Amino acid sequence: MVDGLLVLSRLALYLGLMLAFGLPVFILQALTREQSALPFARRTLRVVAAAIAVSLLASGSALWAMAQAMSGSSDAAAVWGVVQMLLTQTAVGMTWDLRVALLAVSLWFTATSSGDARNRAAVASVLGAVALATLAWTGHGVMSEGRWRGSISVPILPTYWPLGLG
């Protein structure tokens, strides 16, 4: 059951972050300044806000499921201890903190700002891009030891995929 929750949480997180980054970029690229004043742009930003909210919930759920799998227990106190360890002593925790902070700022700005849709989309796309990039630090590419722990492999990973080497 924990594995299923982890898989579903990560899927929701990936989909939410793709929308939180991609839809604002769509507004910036596809709509002119005049078109961005239309109700379509405002509705699209509401979808962005919903995707950000889903991403926040999925981030929390994925962290809890990962901690529950690591602890091997369903006892909330035991799982909470692993959550605290993950957040304070691992690179996964540091990137989780960064992602949640970026998503919270992006949600606040996207949902509460009444300014120009293009400006809101620009801010949401930058914050969404960085939040999406934090996913790289949750994979096996950074799960190494030593002085250069993940610092070399993560920037190189995107070059493997187009070359068919990854």
C-alpha positions, -999 to +999 in steps of 0.1 A: +000+000+000+029+024+008+045+017-026+012+025-043+008+058-024+044+067-033+039+060-070+006+079-071+021+108-052+051+111-075+029+108-106+007+136-092+038+156-084+053+152-118+020+161-136+014+190-113+048+205-118+047+200-155+014+220-156+028+246-131+057+252-155+042+245-189+010+265-188+026+298-178+051+293-206+022+287-230+006+320-219+039+338-225+046+322-259+012+318-275-007+348-263-001+384-272-003+411-246-039+419-258-049+382-257-035+378-222-062+402-210-089+377-221-108+355-197-089+325-212-056+336-197-072+342-163-088+307-164-055+292-174-038+308-144-065+293-122-056+259-136-019+268-128-029+276-092-048+243-089-017+224-103+005+241-078-019+231-050-019+195-062+019+196-064+021+208-028-002+181-016+016+154-036+050+166-023+039+161+013+022+128+005+053+115-013+076+126+015+053+108+041+051+076+019+089+076+014+094+080+052+069+053+059+086+029+035+120+037+051+107+032+087+089+000+079+062+011+103+027+026+101+031+042+135+029+080+130+056+088+156+081+064+140+074+078+105+076+114+118+111+107+131+122+096+096+105+126+081+125+149+103+157+130+095+150+132+057+142+170+059+172+179+079+200+155+070+196+146+033+198+163-001+163+151-008+150+171+022+168+202+012+153+201-023+119+192-008+121+224+014+131+245-017+104+230-038+077+236-012+088+271-006+089+279-044+054+264-048+040+283-019+053+316-032+040+307-067+006+297-054+003+329-034+014+350-064-007+332-089-039+330-069-039+364-051-023+388-076-047+407-098-020+421-121-014+415-158-017+378-167+016+379-186+035+392-155+018+365-133+027+339-159+063+350-161+067+347-123+049+314-122+070+300-150+103+309-134+093+295-100+078+264-117+110+258-136+131+258-105+105+236-087+105+212-116+143+211-116+143+200-079+130+167-091+165+159-104+178+157-069+154+130-059+166+104-084+194+079-085+217+104-104+225+121-071+226+091-049+263+088-047+289+094-020+320+115-017+330+150-022+312+155-056+280+139-045+256+144-075+272+176-086+286+162-118+260+136-128+229+158-125+240+185-150+253+158-174+221+137-173+201+158-198+228+153-224+224+115-222+188+114-232+190+131-266+220+109-274+202+078-264+228+069-238+206+073-207 
